Amino acid sequence: MVVLWQNSSSLLGGGGVDGAIHRAAGPRLFNFCRTLHGCKVGEAKISPGFDLPARHVIHTVGPVWQGGDHDEDNLLANCYHNSFAVALQAGVRTIAFPAISTGAYRFPRDRAAKIALRKCQSALAIHSELERITLVCFDQSMLAIYKRILPLQ
């Protein structure tokens, strides 16, 4: 399984999901990420999983919500699109996504969930090699949003 996470553009760890992944993967992830020279918003890069139970980590930087007039929807969609592209190029068959940008970056959760589900469903329809996509919810309110929106997709 591949773990995908939102992080700062440096890819060198921090708080939230980013920090948790770095702590679990161990110091070799930090050292490898230094060689990636950061990542722009909406782009994706891949690294080994090191001490994680995942073979790879896909790094993407989600947009900070600025009211919706700064191309945030497209940038978030690009996080998913580019993450799938990197994953498929590496031969990945399963992938897990947190709710990108919905924490400290304040992207509206309903809006982000709709984008995530649309991009995941599109990837599954196009890429038969994908076996499983897991949407990871870190609280009950995000789970409730996905459950409410999923039947509408």
C-alpha positions in Angstrom: 0.0 0.0 0.0 1.1 3.5 -0.7 0.5 6.3 1.8 -0.1 9.7 0.3 0.0 12.8 2.5 -0.2 16.5 2.5 2.9 18.4 3.6 4.9 21.6 3.5 6.5 22.3 0.1 9.9 21.4 1.6 8.9 17.7 2.1 11.0 17.7 5.3 8.3 17.0 7.8 6.3 19.2 10.1 3.0 18.8 12.0 -0.1 16.8 11.3 -0.1 13.9 8.9 3.3 15.1 7.5 5.0 14.9 10.8 3.4 11.6 11.7 4.5 10.0 8.5 8.1 11.2 8.9 8.2 9.9 12.5 6.9 6.5 11.5 9.1 6.2 8.4 12.3 7.1 10.3 15.2 9.4 9.5 15.9 7.8 6.2 12.7 9.4 4.8 13.9 12.9 5.9 17.3 12.3 4.2 15.7 11.0 1.0 13.3 13.9 0.9 16.2 16.4 0.9 17.2 15.0 -2.5 13.7 15.7 -3.9 14.2 19.5 -3.5 10.7 20.2 -2.5 7.4 20.1 -4.3 5.1 22.7 -5.7 1.4 22.9 -4.8 -0.5 20.4 -6.8 2.5 18.4 -7.9 3.5 14.9 -6.5 6.8 13.1 -5.9 7.5 9.6 -4.6 9.9 8.2 -2.1 10.5 4.8 -0.5 8.4 4.0 2.6 11.5 3.1 4.7 10.2 2.0 8.1 6.5 2.3 7.1 4.5 -0.8 6.2 4.0 0.9 2.8 6.5 0.4 0.0 6.3 4.0 -1.1 5.2 7.5 0.1 3.8 9.9 -2.4 4.3 13.5 -1.4 1.9 16.2 -2.6 1.3 19.7 -1.4 -2.3 20.8 -1.1 -3.5 24.3 -1.5 -4.1 26.7 1.4 -7.7 27.8 1.2 -7.9 31.5 0.4 -11.6 31.9 -0.2 -11.9 29.9 -3.4 -10.7 32.6 -5.8 -7.1 31.5 -6.2 -7.6 28.3 -8.2 -7.7 26.2 -5.0 -10.2 23.6 -6.5 -7.9 22.9 -9.5 -4.8 22.8 -7.4 -6.4 20.2 -5.1 -7.6 18.2 -8.1 -4.0 18.3 -9.4 -2.8 16.8 -6.1 -4.9 13.7 -6.7 -4.3 13.6 -10.5 -0.5 13.9 -10.2 -0.4 11.5 -7.2 -2.1 8.8 -9.4 0.3 9.5 -12.2 3.3 9.0 -10.0 1.8 5.9 -8.3 0.9 4.3 -11.6 4.4 5.0 -13.0 5.8 3.1 -10.0 3.5 0.2 -10.5 1.4 0.9 -7.4 -1.9 -0.9 -7.2 -3.3 0.3 -3.9 -3.1 3.9 -2.5 -4.4 5.7 0.6 -5.2 9.4 0.7 -5.8 11.6 3.7 -8.3 14.4 3.3 -5.7 16.7 1.6 -5.8 20.4 2.7 -8.7 20.0 5.1 -6.7 20.5 8.3 -4.4 23.4 8.8 -4.9 24.5 5.2 -8.6 25.1 5.9 -10.0 23.8 2.6 -13.8 23.4 3.1 -14.3 19.7 3.9 -17.4 19.1 1.7 -15.8 20.7 -1.2 -12.5 18.8 -0.8 -14.4 15.5 -0.4 -16.3 16.1 -3.7 -13.0 16.8 -5.5 -11.3 13.7 -3.9 -14.2 11.4 -4.8 -14.4 12.7 -8.3 -10.7 12.2 -9.0 -10.6 8.7 -7.3 -13.6 7.5 -9.3 -12.1 8.9 -12.5 -8.8 7.1 -11.8 -10.6 3.8 -11.1 -12.6 4.1 -14.3 -9.5 4.7 -16.4 -6.8 2.6 -14.7 -7.9 -1.1 -14.3 -4.5 -1.8 -12.7 -5.7 0.1 -9.6 -7.0 -2.4 -7.1 -7.9 -0.2 -4.1 -8.1 3.4 -3.1 -8.5 4.1 0.6 -9.8 7.4 1.8 -8.4 7.9 5.3 -10.5 9.9 7.7 -8.9 11.2 10.9 -12.2 12.1 12.6 -15.9 11.1 12.6 -17.0 14.4 10.9 -14.8 13.7 7.8 -16.1 10.2 7.6 -19.7 11.5 7.8 -19.0 13.9 4.9 -17.6 11.1 2.7 -20.5 8.8 3.6 -23.0 11.6 2.7 -21.3 12.6 -0.6 -20.3 9.1 -1.9 -23.8 8.0 -2.9 -24.3 11.3 -4.8 -21.2 10.7 -7.0 
